[in-house]
Amino acid sequence: MFRLIQVIRNLFIRIEGFLTYQLRKLFGFLNLIFGFLGKLFGFTQESQYFLEDQAQNIKQVDKQQAEASTAQTPSDPAATRRRPDAKMDYYLKLAQPKKASK
C-alpha cells in the first residue's frame, strides 16, 4: 500500500515538472512576441509628448501657486496667532517633574 502512494506522489511530481517546463517555454515565447510588439509600437520608450505636457502642467501650476501665495500674505500676522489654551496649561503642569517632599 505504501508503495502505491509513493508511485502516485512521484507521478504527480513528474507531471508538475513537465507542465512547469512546457508552460515556461510557452510563456517565454509569448514574452518574445509581446516584447517585440511593444518595442514596435513604442510602449517600452517613454512618450516624449506625454512627459512634456505633464512637465509643462507642473510648471504652470507651480507658477500659479507662487503667484497666489504672494498675493495672500496676511498684512497683520499678530492677529492670526493662537490664543493660550487653559487645558494645555493643565497638561504642561502635569508633565513637569515633581518636587521632592521632605
Secondary structure, DSSP 8 states (H G I E B T S, - for coil): -HHHHHHHHHHHHHHHHHHHHHHHHHHHHHHHHHHHHHHHHTSSS--HHHHHHHHHHHHHHHHHHHHHHHHT--S-GGGGS----HHHHHHHHHHS------
